[in-house]
Amino acid sequence: MAQFVQEDCEEILRLLGYTVPYDRLIRDNLQNTEFTETVIDRALEIFKLLKDVDQQLVDLLPDSMAVVVGELKLSYPQHKRLLKDQASEWLAELANLVGMPIRNDKYRSSVGTVSYW
């Protein structure tokens, strides 16, 4: 059994939508929890995958105005949605691995509404 280092704990909390400064109790609890090496390795792999998706989303912006390149037809909205859906699945997997809920999924565009009545 092993534990996440502090930097990894902070990255997990950031990815799951927890705000800075992180609640010390939550961070310490995550840092002191024992996980298998498989869980830690998979979490670190998810970090890389999400970083790659973030970069692909940035790289996708210049192509957002293109409709056709050569014989290839581009669909910016579909490509963006595919990337965000995959990233959201990996985020859910990360939350499940560490046993913490997602506070804010930045890959899902959800506009919350508040009803006072």
RATA-V98911 format. One line per field, one symbol per residue. psi: psi as a letter, one per 30 degrees, with the letter a starting at -180 (. if undefined). Layout:
psi = ???
This chain:
psi = kllkleeeeeeeeeeggklkkkkeeeeeeeffkklleeeeeeeeeeeeeeeeeeeeeeffeffffkekjbgkkkjeeeeeeeeeeeeeeeeeeeeeefhklkejjffkjkjklkkf.
